Amino acid sequence: MNDRDRDRAPIRVLIADDQDMVRTGFRFFLDAQPDITVVAEACDGEEAVTLARRLRPDVCLLDIRMPKLDGLEATRMLAGPDVADPVRIVVVTTFDLDEYVYGALNNGACGFLLKDSGPTLLAEAVRAAAVGDSLVSPSVTVRLLKHVTAARTPAPAVASVPPEPQEPLTERELDVVRLVALGHTNAEIAASLFVSLSTVKTHLTSVQLKLSARNRVEIAAWAWRTGHADSPA
C-alpha cells in the first residue's frame, strides 16, 4: 500500500491512448492494484478532455500523439497555468523527445513516463500524482541534464531551481539526490542505500521542499550544477 489509507477510496484514473492494446494493458495492471481503479478510457484527446472534466478523476494518463487533440494540448486544457481547478496529469508516451518533455511539464503535467518504463513505475507515477508529487522517467531525467551541463544554461523544465537550498541537505539526503541525478528509480535507491521505499520518498519530499523543486528533474539538475552528482554515495 502507499500513503493513502486502506479505508479511503482508491485512486481514480482515466487512461487516454489511441491504441486499444495499450489502454487494455494499462487497465489490466492498474485495476489489479488495491489502491487504484480505472474509471474511464479515451481513444483521442478531445474525448479525454471531455471525460476528465465530467468525471474529475484523481489522475489522467495521457499519450502525446492522439487524434483530434494531442496529449500536450489536452494537458494544457486540463492542467495549464490558466486552469482554475487543474487535473493531475501524467504523460505516458513512446516518444522520448525533449520538446515533448518540456511541453508536458510546462503545460502542467506532474509526471512524464516512457511506455517502456514498466508497470511498477507506472503505478508509482499514479500514486505520486495523486498526492501532488511528481515523477519523471529516470532515463529522461538524466538526458535532460545534458542541456544544463553543456552550456551551463538551464533547460525550460528546470529553469527555476535555486543554486542554494533553503536549508542544508543532510548527508543521507545528498546520497539520495546523487542517485536521482544518476537516473535511479526510488526502488533502486532504496536497494542501494539499504533503506525502505517509504524512507526514500520521505527524503525526496524533504529535498523538494529545501530546494523548492517541482520534480526529480529539478532535483537532479541541482545536483549536477552543484557537483553533488559526482560525489561518492
C-alpha angles and dihedrals in degrees: 000000000000132000093299114095118249090236093057125090115271122259107274113223134192117201119205119185132130092225116084093206093054093050091047092049094048092046093048093053099039095046088054090062113095093223101041133069130179110228101177147004130211129192097200140027097256092054090047093055092046094049094043092053092047100041100031096211118196091239135014121205108206130188116213105223105055133141123263094008126020124228095253093057091043088052091052091050093049103034109010125130092266095053112107096203106024125200118227108252131194114188112214115186147154092223114090097193124144093224090057093050093049092044093050096047095042091049091057106271114150094202142029121195135172115230091238092057089098135242096278093059090044091057090044090053091050092050092046092050092047091061095041099262128126133234125186123182108268092228089054091047093056095045094049090058091068085075090055098046102036100067098005089245121124122247115235094257094053102035098115101057110122118228092231128041120240087243131007119278118237121243091254091049089052089052089054092045092052092053091047088053090053091054102256121154121234090257091052091048090051091051093046094050095037094237134120124271090244090055090054090050091049091052092048092050090052092047092050090053094047093047096036085232121164098205145353091277089065092045090052092045090055090050093052094044094050098041096248092119089070096046117109114259 
